[in-house]
């Protein structure tokens, strides 16, 4: 494989896997940095999708946390925790196995186009 494909795989996987580093600004900072330094459109699309996933996770977590006070939010928080773990792994596998096509997370609202 050529160097461009390997770089695309690495940066795309890093953008999606950033959520595993922490749940703070580092997790958002890595895809933002990749978005700014990369000139590859597929890598940029993967970084934008990763940021959209992060933003959606934070919004859903806040809503579900507020719903725990009326005792219906806890199951949603558990499902969100599973999604936070599983969905980025699927995105990383897709980015490595199909590096020419950006991954699109299902069921999220895309704030960044």
N, CA and C atoms as an extended XYZ file, in Angstrom:
339
Properties=species:S:1:pos:R:3:atomname:S:1:resname:S:1:resid:I:1 pbc="F F F"
N         0.819       -1.179        0.000 N   UNK     1
C         0.000        0.000        0.000 CA  UNK     1
C         0.866        1.247        0.000 C   UNK     1
N         0.296        2.273       -0.537 N   UNK     2
C         1.069        3.497       -0.605 CA  UNK     2
C         0.969        4.280        0.701 C   UNK     2
N         1.827        5.271        0.800 N   UNK     3
C         1.926        6.067        2.017 CA  UNK     3
C         0.654        6.881        2.287 C   UNK     3
N        -0.003        7.355        1.231 N   UNK     4
C        -1.221        8.149        1.390 CA  UNK     4
C        -2.340        7.327        2.029 C   UNK     4
N        -2.482        6.090        1.601 N   UNK     5
C        -3.517        5.215        2.162 CA  UNK     5
C        -3.237        4.907        3.629 C   UNK     5
N        -1.981        4.651        3.950 N   UNK     6
C        -1.626        4.368        5.349 CA  UNK     6
C        -1.872        5.589        6.235 C   UNK     6
N        -1.522        6.764        5.728 N   UNK     7
C        -1.753        7.997        6.486 CA  UNK     7
C        -3.256        8.242        6.660 C   UNK     7
N        -4.021        7.992        5.608 N   UNK     8
C        -5.476        8.158        5.671 CA  UNK     8
C        -6.070        7.219        6.717 C   UNK     8
N        -5.629        5.959        6.723 N   UNK     9
C        -6.122        4.993        7.704 CA  UNK     9
C        -5.789        5.436        9.125 C   UNK     9
N        -4.546        5.859        9.330 N   UNK    10
C        -4.104        6.245       10.665 CA  UNK    10
C        -4.858        7.463       11.184 C   UNK    10
N        -4.952        8.511       10.379 N   UNK    11
C        -5.613        9.732       10.824 CA  UNK    11
C        -7.115        9.531       11.011 C   UNK    11
N        -7.740        8.764       10.140 N   UNK    12
C        -9.174        8.489       10.283 CA  UNK    12
C        -9.455        7.673       11.541 C   UNK    12
N        -8.644        6.646       11.772 N   UNK    13
C        -8.820        5.825       12.972 CA  UNK    13
C        -8.542        6.637       14.233 C   UNK    13
N        -7.552        7.521       14.177 N   UNK    14
C        -7.246        8.366       15.326 CA  UNK    14
C        -8.380        9.341       15.617 C   UNK    14
N        -8.993        9.888       14.579 N   UNK    15
C       -10.115       10.812       14.772 CA  UNK    15
C       -11.290       10.108       15.454 C   UNK    15
N       -11.601        8.900       15.003 N   UNK    16
C       -12.723        8.170       15.602 CA  UNK    16
C       -12.373        7.606       16.979 C   UNK    16
N       -11.124        7.237       17.169 N   UNK    17
C       -10.706        6.647       18.442 CA  UNK    17
C       -10.374        7.651       19.511 C   UNK    17
N       -10.431        8.937       19.196 N   UNK    18
C       -10.083        9.969       20.174 CA  UNK    18
C       -10.992        9.940       21.396 C   UNK    18
N       -12.189        9.446       21.240 N   UNK    19
C       -13.126        9.400       22.365 CA  UNK    19
C       -12.632        8.465       23.461 C   UNK    19
N       -11.750        7.540       23.140 N   UNK    20
C       -11.229        6.618       24.139 CA  UNK    20
C       -10.108        7.235       24.974 C   UNK    20
N        -9.539        8.354       24.538 N   UNK    21
C        -8.466        8.984       25.310 CA  UNK    21
C        -9.013        9.637       26.573 C   UNK    21
N       -10.093       10.364       26.438 N   UNK    22
C       -10.779       10.952       27.589 CA  UNK    22
C       -12.099       11.521       27.087 C   UNK    22
N       -12.912       11.941       28.021 N   UNK    23
C       -14.196       12.516       27.639 CA  UNK    23
C       -14.184       14.031       27.769 C   UNK    23
N       -13.017       14.622       27.783 N   UNK    24
C       -12.911       16.066       27.933 CA  UNK    24
C       -12.449       16.695       26.629 C   UNK    24
N       -11.769       17.811       26.749 N   UNK    25
C       -11.365       18.570       25.569 CA  UNK    25
C       -10.319       17.855       24.721 C   UNK    25
N        -9.605       16.908       25.279 N   UNK    26
C        -8.619       16.160       24.487 CA  UNK    26
C        -9.326       15.341       23.419 C   UNK    26
N       -10.436       14.744       23.786 N   UNK    27
C       -11.190       13.927       22.836 CA  UNK    27
C       -11.727       14.768       21.684 C   UNK    27
N       -12.065       16.012       21.946 N   UNK    28
C       -12.536       16.901       20.884 CA  UNK    28
C       -11.359       17.548       20.163 C   UNK    28
N       -10.289       17.802       20.889 N   UNK    29
C        -9.132       18.477       20.308 CA  UNK    29
C        -8.424       17.670       19.235 C   UNK    29
N        -8.382       16.363       19.389 N   UNK    30
C        -7.693       15.529       18.394 CA  UNK    30
C        -8.387       15.598       17.034 C   UNK    30
N        -9.718       15.391       16.935 N   UNK    31
C       -10.345       15.533       15.615 CA  UNK    31
C       -10.261       16.962       15.050 C   UNK    31
N       -10.304       17.970       15.930 N   UNK    32
C       -10.163       19.350       15.444 CA  UNK    32
C        -8.777       19.549       14.853 C   UNK    32
N        -7.742       19.045       15.530 N   UNK    33
C        -6.381       19.166       15.010 CA  UNK    33
C        -6.221       18.423       13.687 C   UNK    33
N        -6.798       17.241       13.601 N   UNK    34
C        -6.734       16.474       12.350 CA  UNK    34
C        -7.462       17.214       11.242 C   UNK    34
N        -8.593       17.808       11.574 N   UNK    35
C        -9.364       18.579       10.593 CA  UNK    35
C        -8.552       19.753       10.063 C   UNK    35
N        -7.775       20.382       10.918 N   UNK    36
C        -7.012       21.561       10.504 CA  UNK    36
C        -5.719       21.224        9.757 C   UNK    36
N        -5.061       20.123       10.122 N   UNK    37
C        -3.769       19.848        9.498 CA  UNK    37
C        -3.859       19.001        8.244 C   UNK    37
N        -4.938       18.265        8.078 N   UNK    38
C        -5.040       17.354        6.935 CA  UNK    38
C        -5.590       18.075        5.707 C   UNK    38
N        -5.072       17.684        4.556 N   UNK    39
C        -5.605       18.204        3.300 CA  UNK    39
C        -6.374       17.127        2.534 C   UNK    39
N        -6.480       15.936        3.119 N   UNK    40
C        -7.210       14.827        2.516 CA  UNK    40
C        -8.693       14.949        2.866 C   UNK    40
N        -9.558       14.957        1.868 N   UNK    41
C       -10.988       15.163        2.097 CA  UNK    41
C       -11.623       14.024        2.883 C   UNK    41
N       -11.198       12.793        2.671 N   UNK    42
C       -11.755       11.655        3.413 CA  UNK    42
C       -11.405       11.777        4.894 C   UNK    42
N       -10.184       12.162        5.193 N   UNK    43
C        -9.766       12.338        6.585 CA  UNK    43
C       -10.547       13.480        7.227 C   UNK    43
N       -10.727       14.561        6.492 N   UNK    44
C       -11.513       15.688        7.015 CA  UNK    44
C       -12.956       15.276        7.288 C   UNK    44
N       -13.543       14.504        6.392 N   UNK    45
C       -14.916       14.038        6.602 CA  UNK    45
C       -15.015       13.128        7.825 C   UNK    45
N       -14.016       12.269        8.017 N   UNK    46
C       -14.012       11.403        9.201 CA  UNK    46
C       -13.846       12.230       10.479 C   UNK    46
N       -13.017       13.265       10.444 N   UNK    47
C       -12.833       14.123       11.619 CA  UNK    47
C       -14.122       14.887       11.932 C   UNK    47
N       -14.808       15.389       10.906 N   UNK    48
C       -16.083       16.085       11.125 CA  UNK    48
C       -17.124       15.133       11.706 C   UNK    48
N       -17.158       13.934       11.200 N   UNK    49
C       -18.130       12.946       11.698 CA  UNK    49
C       -17.824       12.579       13.148 C   UNK    49
N       -16.557       12.471       13.478 N   UNK    50
C       -16.171       12.196       14.858 CA  UNK    50
C       -16.591       13.344       15.781 C   UNK    50
N       -16.396       14.568       15.352 N   UNK    51
C       -16.832       15.720       16.140 CA  UNK    51
C       -18.346       15.743       16.308 C   UNK    51
N       -19.056       15.446       15.241 N   UNK    52
C       -20.517       15.377       15.335 CA  UNK    52
C       -20.948       14.315       16.348 C   UNK    52
N       -20.273       13.173       16.350 N   UNK    53
C       -20.582       12.120       17.309 CA  UNK    53
C       -20.336       12.596       18.735 C   UNK    53
N       -19.192       13.264       18.948 N   UNK    54
C       -18.887       13.794       20.277 CA  UNK    54
C       -19.972       14.771       20.745 C   UNK    54
N       -20.334       15.708       19.884 N   UNK    55
C       -21.339       16.706       20.268 CA  UNK    55
C       -22.676       16.043       20.597 C   UNK    55
N       -23.064       15.072       19.795 N   UNK    56
C       -24.319       14.362       20.048 CA  UNK    56
C       -24.270       13.600       21.369 C   UNK    56
N       -23.151       12.975       21.655 N   UNK    57
C       -23.005       12.231       22.901 CA  UNK    57
C       -23.166       13.167       24.098 C   UNK    57
N       -22.537       14.334       24.035 N   UNK    58
C       -22.640       15.285       25.151 CA  UNK    58
C       -24.068       15.785       25.325 C   UNK    58
N       -24.745       16.060       24.229 N   UNK    59
C       -26.135       16.527       24.300 CA  UNK    59
C       -27.036       15.435       24.856 C   UNK    59
N       -26.888       14.208       24.338 N   UNK    60
C       -27.710       13.094       24.833 CA  UNK    60
C       -27.432       12.817       26.310 C   UNK    60
N       -26.178       12.889       26.719 N   UNK    61
C       -25.839       12.630       28.121 CA  UNK    61
C       -26.490       13.654       29.034 C   UNK    61
N       -26.485       14.907       28.632 N   UNK    62
C       -27.119       15.944       29.457 CA  UNK    62
C       -28.620       15.709       29.561 C   UNK    62
N       -29.248       15.387       28.448 N   UNK    63
C       -30.694       15.138       28.467 CA  UNK    63
C       -31.030       13.914       29.307 C   UNK    63
N       -30.294       12.826       29.113 N   UNK    64
C       -30.580       11.604       29.861 CA  UNK    64
C       -30.278       11.777       31.345 C   UNK    64
N       -29.251       12.582       31.664 N   UNK    65
C       -28.966       12.845       33.067 CA  UNK    65
C       -30.129       13.588       33.721 C   UNK    65
N       -30.669       14.562       33.023 N   UNK    66
C       -31.828       15.278       33.563 CA  UNK    66
C       -33.037       14.361       33.709 C   UNK    66
N       -33.166       13.398       32.809 N   UNK    67
C       -34.289       12.459       32.902 CA  UNK    67
C       -34.139       11.462       34.049 C   UNK    67
N       -32.934       11.310       34.587 N   UNK    68
C       -32.767       10.389       35.716 CA  UNK    68
C       -33.507       10.891       36.947 C   UNK    68
N       -33.765       12.193       37.017 N   UNK    69
C       -34.491       12.721       38.161 CA  UNK    69
C       -35.968       12.321       38.140 C   UNK    69
N       -36.463       11.920       36.987 N   UNK    70
C       -37.831       11.399       36.920 CA  UNK    70
C       -37.815        9.884       36.696 C   UNK    70
N       -36.655        9.272       36.943 N   UNK    71
C       -36.454        7.821       36.979 CA  UNK    71
C       -36.616        7.105       35.636 C   UNK    71
N       -36.586        7.819       34.532 N   UNK    72
C       -36.629        7.112       33.248 CA  UNK    72
C       -35.329        7.274       32.464 C   UNK    72
N       -34.417        8.060       32.956 N   UNK    73
C       -33.194        8.331       32.211 CA  UNK    73
C       -32.087        7.323       32.402 C   UNK    73
N       -32.104        6.566       33.500 N   UNK    74
C       -31.010        5.639       33.763 CA  UNK    74
C       -30.826        4.583       32.673 C   UNK    74
N       -31.881        3.923       32.178 N   UNK    75
C       -31.662        2.955       31.092 CA  UNK    75
C       -31.079        3.608       29.831 C   UNK    75
N       -31.479        4.852       29.580 N   UNK    76
C       -30.931        5.551       28.418 CA  UNK    76
C       -29.453        5.864       28.610 C   UNK    76
N       -29.064        6.201       29.831 N   UNK    77
C       -27.643        6.445       30.105 CA  UNK    77
C       -26.819        5.175       29.909 C   UNK    77
N       -27.373        4.037       30.291 N   UNK    78
C       -26.677        2.766       30.093 CA  UNK    78
C       -26.509        2.485       28.600 C   UNK    78
N       -27.573        2.677       27.833 N   UNK    79
C       -27.484        2.476       26.377 CA  UNK    79
C       -26.510        3.454       25.736 C   UNK    79
N       -26.479        4.678       26.235 N   UNK    80
C       -25.536        5.664       25.722 CA  UNK    80
C       -24.098        5.242       26.013 C   UNK    80
N       -23.870        4.686       27.203 N   UNK    81
C       -22.539        4.184       27.544 CA  UNK    81
C       -22.092        3.068       26.609 C   UNK    81
N       -23.016        2.196       26.256 N   UNK    82
C       -22.698        1.127       25.302 CA  UNK    82
C       -22.388        1.721       23.929 C   UNK    82
N       -23.185        2.701       23.512 N   UNK    83
C       -22.970        3.335       22.206 CA  UNK    83
C       -21.626        4.059       22.153 C   UNK    83
N       -21.238        4.694       23.261 N   UNK    84
C       -19.957        5.397       23.307 CA  UNK    84
C       -18.806        4.421       23.113 C   UNK    84
N       -18.967        3.202       23.554 N   UNK    85
C       -17.909        2.207       23.423 CA  UNK    85
C       -17.947        1.499       22.073 C   UNK    85
N       -19.123        1.122       21.600 N   UNK    86
C       -19.250        0.270       20.416 CA  UNK    86
C       -19.124        1.053       19.102 C   UNK    86
N       -19.796        2.190       19.016 N   UNK    87
C       -19.840        2.919       17.741 CA  UNK    87
C       -18.466        3.382       17.247 C   UNK    87
N       -17.585        3.924       18.108 N   UNK    88
C       -16.259        4.278       17.603 CA  UNK    88
C       -15.437        3.077       17.141 C   UNK    88
N       -15.636        1.930       17.780 N   UNK    89
C       -14.919        0.728       17.331 CA  UNK    89
C       -15.373        0.344       15.929 C   UNK    89
N       -16.668        0.406       15.690 N   UNK    90
C       -17.184        0.119       14.343 CA  UNK    90
C       -16.615        1.123       13.336 C   UNK    90
N       -16.539        2.395       13.735 N   UNK    91
C       -16.003        3.431       12.846 CA  UNK    91
C       -14.529        3.190       12.547 C   UNK    91
N       -13.760        2.789       13.550 N   UNK    92
C       -12.335        2.519       13.338 CA  UNK    92
C       -12.157        1.349       12.389 C   UNK    92
N       -12.909        0.281       12.597 N   UNK    93
C       -12.812       -0.894       11.718 CA  UNK    93
C       -13.182       -0.515       10.289 C   UNK    93
N       -14.225        0.280       10.128 N   UNK    94
C       -14.628        0.718        8.789 CA  UNK    94
C       -13.550        1.591        8.144 C   UNK    94
N       -12.957        2.487        8.916 N   UNK    95
C       -11.938        3.386        8.377 CA  UNK    95
C       -10.690        2.637        7.944 C   UNK    95
N       -10.349        1.586        8.665 N   UNK    96
C        -9.166        0.811        8.312 CA  UNK    96
C        -9.450       -0.142        7.159 C   UNK    96
N       -10.638       -0.739        7.122 N   UNK    97
C       -10.946       -1.708        6.070 CA  UNK    97
C       -11.383       -1.041        4.771 C   UNK    97
N       -11.931        0.153        4.851 N   UNK    98
C       -12.380        0.860        3.654 CA  UNK    98
C       -11.897        2.312        3.732 C   UNK    98
N       -10.608        2.557        3.476 N   UNK    99
C       -10.043        3.886        3.709 CA  UNK    99
C       -10.482        4.955        2.711 C   UNK    99
N       -11.107        4.579        1.618 N   UNK   100
C       -11.485        5.572        0.609 CA  UNK   100
C       -12.878        6.139        0.809 C   UNK   100
N       -13.582        5.673        1.849 N   UNK   101
C       -14.943        6.143        2.097 CA  UNK   101
C       -15.070        6.548        3.563 C   UNK   101
N       -15.516        7.773        3.841 N   UNK   102
C       -15.671        8.184        5.239 CA  UNK   102
C       -16.825        7.448        5.911 C   UNK   102
N       -16.684        7.232        7.211 N   UNK   103
C       -17.713        6.547        7.984 CA  UNK   103
C       -18.774        7.546        8.417 C   UNK   103
N       -20.032        7.122        8.409 N   UNK   104
C       -21.147        7.958        8.865 CA  UNK   104
C       -21.826        7.243       10.027 C   UNK   104
N       -21.826        7.889       11.199 N   UNK   105
C       -22.513        7.325       12.360 CA  UNK   105
C       -24.014        7.364       12.133 C   UNK   105
N       -24.707        6.290       12.490 N   UNK   106
C       -26.175        6.322       12.364 CA  UNK   106
C       -26.803        7.064       13.541 C   UNK   106
N       -27.973        7.605       13.320 N   UNK   107
C       -28.812        8.202       14.362 CA  UNK   107
C       -28.201        9.420       15.056 C   UNK   107
N       -27.397       10.192       14.347 N   UNK   108
C       -26.885       11.415       14.953 CA  UNK   108
C       -27.284       12.609       14.102 C   UNK   108
N       -27.370       13.748       14.747 N   UNK   109
C       -27.626       14.995       14.053 CA  UNK   109
C       -26.278       15.616       13.715 C   UNK   109
N       -26.093       15.957       12.476 N   UNK   110
C       -24.815       16.483       12.021 CA  UNK   110
C       -24.791       18.003       12.124 C   UNK   110
N       -24.098       18.494       13.134 N   UNK   111
C       -23.962       19.926       13.331 CA  UNK   111
C       -22.941       20.524       12.384 C   UNK   111
N       -21.890       19.759       12.085 N   UNK   112
C       -20.866       20.184       11.120 CA  UNK   112
C       -21.125       19.504        9.798 C   UNK   112
N       -21.218       20.268        8.760 N   UNK   113
C       -21.484       19.698        7.430 CA  UNK   113
C       -20.216       19.583        6.643 C   UNK   113
